[in-house]
Amino acid sequence: MAAHAKTELGDLIESAPRPVVAGERLNVELLRRFYARHGFAPVWTTRQSQADSLINAVSRADDHGLAPELFHADLLRSSSKLPTLDRELLLSNAFLSYADALARGVMPAERRRDDQVLAPEPVDVAAVLDAAIGSPDPAAVIEALAPKTSTYRALRQALYDFRAGIPVGGRTATTGLREVRVNLERERWLPRRLPADRVWVNAADQRLVMYRDDRPAFSTRVVVGQAERRNQSPEFQASIDAIWFNPPWVVPEDIARDEILPKASQDPDYLARHNMVLLPNGTLQQSAGVSSGLGQLLFDMKNRFDVYLHDTPSKDLFGRDDRRVSHGCIRVENSQTLAALLMQQPAAAIDRATATGSTNRRSLPKPVPVFVVYETAFADVDGKLQFRADVYGRDDEVWQQLNPKSRMMAER
C-alpha cells in the first residue's frame, strides 16, 4: 500500500473498493498490478499512438464475439474530454479488461458453475499490456492472447458470414450469432497449448474424438449425463493414466441411496440378481463381469467429480439420437478400440486381457490428457462448423455475461 500512497493516481485507485469513472466500474486488482509496474505514475499521457492502437483493438472486439461496450468503447471515443487521471484509468482498465477477456474469457472459472472448471494457463495481463506498449503493433500483442483452435477460427468466420447475410450450418443470423458468441467464449476457457495427443469429449455432441499429433485418429459415440442438472456431465480436464480391466463398480453414494437401495428394500433378491453386495463399510459394490455397470473397461482419470470414461453392457443406447442417460460419467461405444490406442497395443491384446475375467489395472505407456467440454457450436474433424441443441441449458448463463445490458442489470 505504501508504494502508491504518495501518488495521486495510487490514491484514486484505492479510493473505493471498486472505483467508478464516468459511471463505469473499474477492476482494482488489474489496475493495481499494472500501475505497480510503473510506480503508480500515469502511462498514457506520453503514449498516444499506443493508446490509439489499443482503442482501435477494443472497438473491434466484436470480431471475437465480444461486445466493445464491455470495455468502455463508447467512452473511449471521447476520452479526451475526461479529466486527465480519469482518462488514464479508463484507458488502462479498458485495455486490461479486454486482454483478460481474450486470455481467459469474460466469464472465467471463478464466475462459473462449480462443474465448469476448464481454464487456460494463467496470464499476467499487466505484463502483456506492458509488452504491448513497447511493441510496434500494440494491438497485435493483445490479440495474440486469443485461442487459435480450429473451432475458434471457424466460429470467427461464422461471425463474418452471418454479418454478410450468409447462413451457416442452417442457422439464421438471429439465432446463430448468439450461439457463435457463446462458444467463442467457451474456447477462451481452454488451454492455449492443447496437447497434441488428447481425448476430447463434447457432451453437447455426445461424441468422443482421440487426437494424435493434433490430428483426429479415432471417433466414437458416447453416452453422457442426463439433462437434469445434478446428473449433467461436468466440463473439466483430467489425465488418463491407466485402464482397469474387468472393473467392479463401486456405486456412488447418491445413486445407491436414491435409486438402488430403495428398490432393494422392496425386493430382497434385487442385489443378488444384479451381482451387488453391501460391504461392511456401507459401500455398495457390483461385481465385475459382462453385466457390470462399467462393462469390461474403465479409463482411470482422477478428478474431483468422480466422472470417468468406461465401457457398458447396454450397447443398444449408442443407437439412440438422445444418449443423455448417465449420471454424469461417459460410456464409450468402441471402448476396446480406444483402449488399444491409449495402450499402444493391438485390439486383440485388449480383448485377451478382458477375456480372462480377472480385475487388473494397467498403466498407459504415457498419460493422455482428456477434456470433457460442452460446445454447442464447434468445428468437426473436417473443420466444418456444426451446431447442437443446448439440452443442458448452459448457453443462456454464458450469454448473460457476454451481453452488456444483462451484465449491467446484474451488477446494480
Protein Blocks (a to p, Z undefined) as FASTA:
>chain_A
ZZmmmpmklmmmmmpfbdceehiacdfklmmmmmmmnoopafklmmmmlmmmmmmmmmmm
mmnopafklnommmmmmmmmpcfklmmmmmmmmmmmmmmmmmnojbdfklmcfklcbccd
dddfklmmmmmmmpmblmlmmmmmpccbfklmmmmmmmmmmmnopaeehiafklmmmmmm
mmmmmmmmpcfbdcfbdcdddfklopacddeehiafbdcddddddfblklpccddddddf
bdcehiacdddfklmmmmmmmmmmmmmklmmmnopacdfkopacddedjkbmnlmbdcdd
ddfklpacdddfklmlmmpmblcfbghiacdfklmlmmmmmnopafklmmmmmmnopacd
dddfbdcdddddddfbdcdfkopacddddfkopmmmmmmmmmmklmmmmmZZ
